[in-house]
Amino acid sequence: MAQVDNSDRSQRAGRYVKQMSGYKAFIPEHLPPADLDLTGRITAALSQADLALGRLDGAVETLPHPELFTAMYVRREAVLSSQIEGTQASLDDLVAAEARLRGDRPMGDVNEVINYTAALTFGVARLSALPISSRLLREIHEILMNGVRGGHATPGAFRTTQNWIGKTGATLSTAIFVPPPPDVVPEQIGALEKFLHQPSDLPLLVQVGLAHAQFETIHPFVDGNGRLGRLLITFLLCERQVLSKPVLYVSLVLKRRRDEYYRRLQAVRDQGEWENWLVFFLECVSEAALDAARLAKRILSLREAHRDAVVNELGARAGKAIRLLERLYRDPYIEVNDAASMLGVSYANANTIIFALEGMGILREATGQQRNRIFVYEDYIALFRDL
């Protein structure tokens, strides 16, 4: 990848300032960066990202009731973003936990993902009443960190102690990066909030890329900054109505390119390489959008194939079986009692329908029990597993 020459602008993003204890902390310059060059490779990357977003929006619009499908997009984003931070829980663990099955992973890991799902869902809904702001960030952080690792570290409150980023065992003196001291965090977040809401000629995706990097540099909370910073990308895209539905999440791409992701962020701080960061960010947006568009098409193909199979094989029961199938696109697991209540039929009739879908290979019984059985829509879940 070609590099933009920023050798004479190494302090464009900020500077390291020695603190009274002897370590150096980074003090960011406010956004936007001085002399930001949006020509050349950034122009091309921005064009590709806009094109990919357009394709995604079109693909999502082909889905019937697309709001049903967003729940699984949210689940996948929650799993992938948490995995970047070292969480071991998988999409299957999350679905199993939601369906009250016992997974192999520690529940603490699963709870982190459940919190992420709740924080994302809450944040998207909250945007209708509250714009992206320090208040909203604190509210979301409180949900994100409630009762999980780092949950002791004042959920919902900006840090009052110095944090740092480094390998296990690193100290303030040996850290890879030391964010700004806690006393300047409120002012830095306020400046970021002002940048997000003041009129700007910058392209929206450029603003989002700048804001994400700046948030990660400020690192305003004791823990959970990485996850919240990736949520910020989603919230900004939703707030600015880039897509008709919230189905664009970059965590899958950032997981694939994790080392480069961290390296690009650090190069902004150390060398002022804003342009190279933006090219990388826009490439990630393009890749994520194309991934999501392909996924939308695969969902549509699966739905059509299974609807056709149900109509051809279940005769008079097909109508209710299709209603049940539609419900599974939101929550891909079902108990017989829930199916009976949803369809307005007896337990015996619901059991017959579920048994028929199981026989067709559409549903799989997941508990191995004779009572309180739970059935999962395996083929649908499989589409969302890490690609």
Secondary structure, DSSP 8 states (H G I E B T S, - for coil): ------TT-TTSSEEEEE-TTS-EEEEE--SS-TT---STHHHHHHHHHHHHHHHHHHHHHTSSSHHHHHHHHHHHHHHHHHHHTT----HHHHHHHHTT---SS-HHHHHHHHHHHHHHHHHHHHTTTS-SSHHHHHHHHHHHTTTSTTTTS-TTS--SS---B-STT--TTT-SB----GGGHHHHHHHHHHHHHS---S-HHHHHHHHHHHHHHH--SSS-HHHHHHHHHHHHHHHTTSSSSS----HHHHHHTHHHHHHHHHHHHHH--HHHHHHHHHHHHHHHHHHHHHHHHHHHHHHHHHHHHHHHHHGGGHHHHHHHHHHHTTSSEEEHHHHHHHHT--HHHHHHHHHHHHHTTS-EE-S--SSS-EEE-HHHHHHHS--
